[in-house]
Amino acid sequence: MFERFGEDGYARPLDGIRQKTLVYGDKTLMVEFRLTRGATLPRHSHPHEQSGYLVKGLIRLTIGEETYNASAGDSWCIPGDVFHSANIIEDSVAIEVFSPVRKDYLPLKG
């Protein structure tokens, strides 16, 4: 699968959070998140392993019982079923890969 960059196709699952599935295959799915300063991603968990890279900005990321101030260039891996949350300190962009594929993040067929 190959996908060209485009400004369309972003979902808004929460206030201040936009997400777009970039590409996916049989085992992984990659998503871009555009995060607005002041937004909060509430504490949650899911069975998918989640690896991320902060392209720009600053977020406070809690994984399990540990909290990190992540800035551009930092990365993380969250095991499946581990609770995590984030507070967006500056406007940010993150790229995350999920395995197995999150079916709820697959683009709708038009």
C-alpha positions as CSV (number, residue, x, y, z in Angstrom):
1,M,0.0,0.0,0.0
2,F,1.2,3.5,-0.8
3,E,-0.5,6.7,0.2
4,R,0.2,10.3,-0.8
5,F,0.0,13.1,1.8
6,G,-3.2,15.0,1.9
7,E,-5.0,17.4,4.2
8,D,-8.3,15.6,4.0
9,G,-9.6,12.5,5.8
10,Y,-9.0,13.5,9.4
11,A,-11.5,12.3,12.1
12,R,-12.1,14.2,15.3
13,P,-12.6,11.6,18.0
14,L,-12.1,14.1,20.9
15,D,-11.9,17.9,21.2
16,G,-8.5,19.1,20.1
17,I,-7.5,15.7,18.6
18,R,-7.5,14.9,14.9
19,Q,-6.5,11.5,13.6
20,K,-5.9,10.0,10.2
21,T,-5.0,6.5,9.2
22,L,-2.1,6.8,6.8
23,V,-1.5,3.2,5.7
24,Y,-2.2,-0.3,7.0
25,G,-1.4,-3.9,6.1
26,D,-2.1,-7.3,7.6
27,K,-0.3,-6.8,10.9
28,T,0.2,-3.0,11.4
29,L,-1.6,0.2,11.0
30,M,0.0,3.7,11.1
31,V,-1.9,6.8,12.2
32,E,-1.1,10.5,12.3
33,F,-2.4,12.5,15.3
34,R,-2.7,16.3,15.2
35,L,-3.0,17.4,18.8
36,T,-4.1,20.9,20.0
37,R,-2.6,22.5,23.1
38,G,-4.8,21.9,26.1
39,A,-6.4,18.7,24.7
40,T,-6.5,15.6,26.9
41,L,-6.5,12.0,25.8
42,P,-8.3,10.2,28.7
43,R,-6.8,7.2,30.5
44,H,-7.7,4.1,28.5
45,S,-6.3,0.8,27.3
46,H,-6.7,-1.5,24.3
47,P,-5.3,-4.9,23.3
48,H,-3.0,-3.4,20.6
49,E,0.7,-2.7,21.1
50,Q,1.2,1.0,20.2
51,S,4.6,2.5,19.2
52,G,4.8,6.3,18.7
53,Y,7.1,9.1,17.6
54,L,6.5,12.8,18.4
55,V,7.2,14.7,15.2
56,K,6.7,18.1,16.8
57,G,5.4,19.7,20.0
58,L,5.3,18.7,23.7
59,I,3.0,16.2,25.4
60,R,2.8,14.8,28.9
61,L,2.4,11.0,28.4
62,T,1.5,8.6,31.1
63,I,2.1,4.9,30.5
64,G,1.0,2.7,33.3
65,E,2.3,4.5,36.5
66,E,5.1,6.4,34.7
67,T,4.8,9.9,33.3
68,Y,7.1,11.4,30.7
69,N,7.4,14.9,29.1
70,A,7.8,13.9,25.5
71,S,9.2,16.5,23.0
72,A,9.9,16.3,19.3
73,G,12.1,13.3,18.5
74,D,11.0,11.2,21.4
75,S,9.4,7.8,21.0
76,W,7.5,5.2,23.0
77,C,6.1,1.7,23.0
78,I,2.9,0.9,24.9
79,P,2.2,-2.8,25.4
80,G,-1.3,-4.0,24.8
81,D,-3.7,-3.7,27.7
82,V,-1.6,-1.1,29.6
83,F,-3.5,2.0,30.6
84,H,-2.2,5.3,29.2
85,S,-3.2,8.9,28.7
86,A,-1.8,12.2,27.4
87,N,-2.0,15.9,28.1
88,I,-1.1,18.1,25.2
89,I,1.2,20.9,26.4
90,E,1.9,22.4,22.9
91,D,0.3,21.9,19.5
92,S,1.8,18.6,18.5
93,V,2.0,15.9,15.7
94,A,2.5,12.3,16.6
95,I,2.8,9.2,14.4
96,E,1.8,5.9,15.9
97,V,1.8,2.3,14.7
98,F,-0.6,-0.2,16.1
99,S,-0.3,-4.0,16.1
100,P,-2.5,-5.9,15.4
101,V,-4.4,-3.7,13.1
102,R,-7.1,-1.6,14.9
103,K,-10.2,-2.4,12.9
104,D,-11.9,0.7,14.4
105,Y,-9.2,2.9,12.7
106,L,-9.6,1.4,9.2
107,P,-10.9,4.0,6.7
108,L,-14.4,3.7,5.6
109,K,-14.8,2.4,2.1
110,G,-16.5,5.2,0.0
